[in-house]
Amino acid sequence: MRPTVCLMHKAPPMPRFFKKETLTLDHFLTRGRVISLYRQILRCTKGLDKSDAREIRAWARSDFERSRHEVELDKIKSLLSSGKHQMHTLQSSMMIAHANNSPSDLPQ
């Protein structure tokens, strides 16, 4: 009987996305909140003119992209709070604009 040669195979290289620092649970949960806020902002633009909606979406995207690589949790939470405030301001101004343009307010 011949002795079996055990070949040592080299492990495959680690994918790029695993080389980053691992996220803590707080970072992971906050990331979900940030994505949710972004989606809410995009949904707010549904009733607008195409050009206005495009402008607001570009503005939102640029703000989120600017802070994309932020890792400090307190800073991220502060940005999230600021973003929520801006979204509520946007929603209220849109409601006022729709109320002013409603056909029931026009004199007959």
C-alpha positions in Angstrom: 0.0 0.0 0.0 1.3 3.4 -0.9 1.2 6.2 1.5 -1.4 8.8 0.6 0.0 12.2 -0.1 -2.2 14.9 1.4 -2.0 18.0 -0.8 -2.4 21.3 0.8 -4.6 23.4 -1.3 -4.3 27.1 -1.1 -7.5 28.8 0.0 -9.1 31.0 -2.7 -8.5 34.7 -2.4 -10.9 36.6 -0.1 -13.5 38.7 -2.0 -13.1 42.5 -1.8 -16.2 43.1 0.2 -15.0 40.9 3.1 -11.8 42.9 3.5 -13.6 45.9 4.9 -14.2 46.2 8.6 -17.2 44.2 9.8 -20.2 46.2 10.8 -21.5 46.3 14.3 -25.1 45.6 15.0 -25.8 49.3 15.5 -24.1 50.1 12.2 -26.2 47.5 10.4 -29.5 48.7 11.9 -28.7 52.3 11.2 -27.8 51.4 7.6 -31.3 50.0 7.2 -32.8 53.2 8.6 -30.7 55.3 6.1 -31.8 53.2 3.2 -35.4 53.5 4.4 -35.2 57.2 4.6 -33.8 57.4 1.1 -36.7 55.4 -0.3 -39.2 57.6 1.6 -37.7 60.7 0.0 -37.9 59.1 -3.4 -41.6 58.2 -2.8 -42.3 61.8 -1.8 -41.5 62.9 -5.4 -44.2 60.7 -7.0 -46.8 63.5 -7.3 -44.5 66.2 -8.6 -43.7 67.3 -12.1 -41.0 65.3 -13.8 -38.4 68.1 -13.7 -39.1 68.9 -10.0 -38.9 65.2 -9.1 -35.7 64.8 -11.0 -34.1 67.8 -9.2 -35.2 66.6 -5.7 -33.9 63.0 -6.4 -30.6 64.4 -7.6 -30.3 66.6 -4.5 -31.1 63.6 -2.2 -28.7 61.4 -4.0 -25.9 63.9 -3.8 -26.5 64.4 -0.1 -26.4 60.6 0.6 -23.4 60.1 -1.6 -21.5 62.9 0.1 -21.8 61.0 3.5 -21.5 57.5 2.0 -18.2 56.7 3.6 -19.0 58.0 7.1 -18.2 55.4 9.8 -18.7 57.3 13.0 -22.1 56.1 14.4 -22.9 59.4 16.2 -22.3 61.4 13.0 -24.4 58.9 10.9 -27.3 59.2 13.4 -27.1 63.0 13.3 -27.2 63.0 9.5 -30.2 60.6 9.7 -32.0 62.9 12.0 -31.3 65.9 9.8 -32.5 64.0 6.7 -35.7 63.1 8.4 -36.3 66.7 9.3 -35.7 67.7 5.7 -38.0 65.0 4.4 -40.8 66.2 6.7 -40.3 69.8 5.5 -40.4 68.6 1.9 -43.7 66.6 2.6 -45.3 69.6 4.3 -44.4 72.0 1.6 -45.7 69.6 -1.0 -49.0 69.2 0.9 -49.3 73.0 1.0 -48.6 73.3 -2.7 -51.2 70.6 -3.5 -53.8 72.4 -1.3 -53.2 75.7 -3.0 -53.6 74.0 -6.5 -56.7 72.0 -5.6 -59.7 72.7 -7.8 -62.0 73.1 -4.8 -60.3 76.4 -3.9 -60.9 78.0 -7.3 -63.8 80.5 -7.5 -66.8 79.3 -9.6 
